[in-house]
Amino acid sequence: MINKKVLFILTALLALSMTMISCGINPGAVDTIASAKMKDTEEVTTSSVQEIELETETDTETESEQMDQNEENAKSETQEANVSEDNTENETESEQPKAATVSADFATEEISNESSDWGLSFGSEGEIPVGNASAEDLRKYNAYYTGDTSEKVIYITFDTGYENGNTGKILDALKKHNAEAAFFVVGNFLETNPDLVKRMWEEGHIVANHMYDHPDMEEINDIASFQKEVDQVANLYKEITGEEMLLYYRPPSGQYNAWNLNLAKQLGYKTFFWSLAYVDWLDDNQPTHEEAYDKLLTRVHPGAIVLLHSTSKTNAEIMDDLLTKWEEMGYTFGSLSDIK
């Protein structure tokens, strides 16, 4: 499109040229003047276009910079919002009451594949002891060392490796107090004392798995060996009672690691440790009644899983009185089946 200003100049020059011709003036001068004017006009026009293009580029760059700035602002606002949410979460978490911590002298660690012997650290009288694995970590493997710690309930368990004349007396005392117990048995006891096993079952006690040979757990390092040990016990129990054995297991000597706990879980077993025990398994060095009471009465606590040995002469002698004393302290007797 021709610029209006250029059209006006051309029209004026044409009129001037006609006048000059009529007056005898050389029209070449008009061409020179016209060329000069056109050049000036083109320069003006080009300059104007360049100015317009520059303004357009400037506006585009400004808009682009503004968009970039807006994006940066949006990102900044988003980051600030995220930080604000994180801070809010942190503040919320920091406002929550912290769980009580245990003594650093016996701090628990996550269960590893290194074998350990189950152990306890006792605090004040009546307090729940600290295990060398936490209750939370054990629960990941369906393993327990206490029951319901909110109630004054005791879970009585016995490790039963052989018979020396004391198991019957213990069963008499349990029956008198209507107290259920769990007996963790090995192969030898099942094979040599089927009548006692049947009595345990008939009187409502749990007969559970302590592995056939009571092996050193460090030597049980493959699945087949582990399953063979527990299956032999379960099969013998079924032969005696006609019933399937509950899938409750206690590792011999309390030896455990993450591998065998996980394997027991995969086979459907619950693993039971203990939170109260004393040295009662030495036949030729049995504790006195007073020594037994000193441990079993002062260290009992709500939700205690008590480990005793059915081979203990002291246990057979004090069982009736021990159950009475626990009852006088306000305790009742629970079943391992109640522990979830």
Secondary structure, 3 states (H helix, E strand, C coil): CCCHHHHHHHHHHHHHHHHHHHCCCCCHHHHHHHHHHHHHHHHHHHHHHHHHHHHHHHHHHHHHHHHHHHHHHHHHHHHHHHHHHHHHHHHHHHHCCCCCCCCHHHCCCCCCCCCEECCEECCCCCCCCEECCCHHHHHCCCEECECCCCCCEEEEEEEECCCCCCHHHHHHHHHHCCCCEEEEECHHHHHHCHHHHHHHHHCCCEEEECCCCCCCHHHCCCHHHHHHHHHHHHHHHHHHHCCCCCCEECCHHHEECHHHHHHHHHCCCEEECCCECCCCCCCCCCCCHHHHHHHHHHCCCCCEEEEEECCCHHHHHHHHHHHHHHHHCCCEECCHHHCC
